[in-house]
Amino acid sequence: MHTDPGGDREAVALLRGAPRDALALGDAGGAATLLARALDEPPAVDERNMLVLELGLARARAGDLDAIGPLTDIL
């Protein structure tokens, strides 16, 4: 979370896995923060759409109006 993005696939994998745990614990806002950071990395092209969708859904679960942006991008 506190390093500069560098296109590291392992970092993307970690940043995509951790939100699942956060969501299971009821921390949708924390999950959204992790997913947003994974997008900054950035992910591989074939992973990006799923990551954007996960971010939008996490933000929606957190009640964040910023969920509209990622969900609109997917549509």
C-alpha positions as CSV (number, residue, x, y, z in Angstrom):
1,M,0.0,0.0,0.0
2,H,2.8,2.4,0.8
3,T,5.1,1.7,-2.2
4,D,5.0,3.3,-5.6
5,P,3.1,1.4,-8.2
6,G,5.3,-0.6,-10.5
7,G,3.2,-3.0,-12.5
8,D,4.1,-5.9,-10.1
9,R,1.8,-8.9,-10.8
10,E,2.4,-10.2,-7.3
11,A,1.4,-6.9,-5.7
12,V,-1.8,-6.9,-7.8
13,A,-2.6,-10.5,-6.7
14,L,-2.1,-9.5,-3.0
15,L,-4.1,-6.3,-3.4
16,R,-7.0,-8.3,-5.0
17,G,-6.9,-11.1,-2.4
18,A,-6.9,-8.9,0.7
19,P,-10.3,-7.2,-0.1
20,R,-12.0,-10.6,0.0
21,D,-11.0,-10.9,3.7
22,A,-11.9,-7.3,4.4
23,L,-15.4,-7.8,2.8
24,A,-15.8,-11.0,4.9
25,L,-15.2,-8.9,8.0
26,G,-17.6,-6.2,6.9
27,D,-15.0,-3.6,5.9
28,A,-16.2,-2.7,2.4
29,G,-14.4,0.7,2.6
30,G,-11.1,-1.0,3.4
31,A,-11.7,-3.4,0.5
32,A,-12.3,-0.5,-1.9
33,T,-9.1,1.2,-0.8
34,L,-7.1,-2.0,-1.5
35,L,-8.8,-2.5,-4.9
36,A,-8.2,1.1,-5.9
37,R,-4.5,0.7,-5.1
38,A,-4.4,-2.5,-7.2
39,L,-5.7,-0.5,-10.1
40,D,-2.8,2.0,-9.6
41,E,-0.3,-0.8,-9.9
42,P,-1.7,-1.4,-12.7
43,P,-3.1,-4.9,-13.3
44,A,-2.6,-6.9,-16.5
45,V,-5.0,-5.8,-19.3
46,D,-7.1,-9.0,-18.9
47,E,-7.5,-8.4,-15.2
48,R,-8.5,-4.8,-15.3
49,N,-12.2,-5.1,-16.0
50,M,-12.8,-7.6,-13.2
51,L,-10.8,-5.4,-10.8
52,V,-12.8,-2.3,-11.8
53,L,-16.1,-4.2,-11.2
54,E,-14.8,-5.4,-7.8
55,L,-13.9,-1.9,-6.9
56,G,-17.3,-0.6,-7.9
57,L,-19.1,-3.3,-6.0
58,A,-17.0,-2.7,-2.8
59,R,-17.7,1.0,-3.0
60,A,-21.4,0.3,-3.4
61,R,-21.4,-2.0,-0.4
62,A,-19.6,0.8,1.6
63,G,-22.4,3.3,0.5
64,D,-19.8,5.4,-1.4
65,L,-21.3,7.4,-4.2
66,D,-17.9,7.0,-6.0
67,A,-19.2,3.5,-6.9
68,I,-20.9,5.0,-9.9
69,G,-17.7,5.7,-11.8
70,P,-16.2,2.2,-11.9
71,L,-19.6,0.5,-12.5
72,T,-20.3,2.9,-15.4
73,D,-16.9,2.1,-16.8
74,I,-17.8,-1.6,-16.9
75,L,-21.1,-0.9,-18.6
